Structures are given as C-alpha cells and as structure tokens.
Amino acid sequence: MSQTILTVDDSRTMRDMLRMALAGAGFNVVEAVDGEHGLQVLGAHTPDVIITDINMPRLDGFGFIQRVREDRDHRATPILVLTTESDPSKKDRARAAGATGWIVKPFNPDKLAEAIRRVAA
C-alpha cells in the first residue's frame, strides 16, 4: 500500500513540483495551500508524513507544526520542513515546535523520497 504525504505550501508551483516528484516515487499526495488549510485537510486524511513550508499566510509553518503536535491523532506523524530558509535559528525554532527534519529548497526528488521513507519507517 502506498504511503500518503500531505504537502503544505502556499506556492502552487511548489505544490505541483512536489506532487509530480512524489507521485513519481510512488506516494499518494494530498495538498494544502497554507497551515490553516493543512489543519482542515488533517481532519479528513491521515498522512504518513507531512511536508510543510515555513513562510505562508494565515498560519505559518511554525504554527502549523505546533498545532499538529497538539493534536493527539497526528502528534506522532513525521513532519519535514521544506523551505528556502537556511537560518539556523529558524531551524531550531522548527525543531522546538516538533519538526522531524529540515530540507532546503530547491530539493532533489530522489533525496526527498529517501528522507520521507526514512522518517516514515
């Protein structure tokens, strides 16, 4: 059975790139346009891994991660941050909120699939 990945990113282009790369690697992909929408999607889906951006409107990635970790149904779901941010303090903040890993854009599709498989194991 194929694993389901929730991607949360306000960039349509990035969501499209992620969907193509992840579907090509054999994953099912569910998308959200920001953190608020991501929380709504989690009400209807139980992904194996979540991939989120940091800089988004309405609810940014830090807030989204924190809210996911507060939800008993999803608190153990691995969360990978995929962002253009390389600031170590933001990486520390994401880890403190509950992020499992951090990947800087642009991403390598094979390495992203490998990271997903590793955190989902």
Beta strands, then each sheet from edge to edge (+ up, - down):
strand 1: 4-8
strand 2: 28-32
strand 3: 49-52
strand 4: 79-83
strand 5: 101-104
sheet 1: 2+ 1+ 3+ 4+ 5+
end
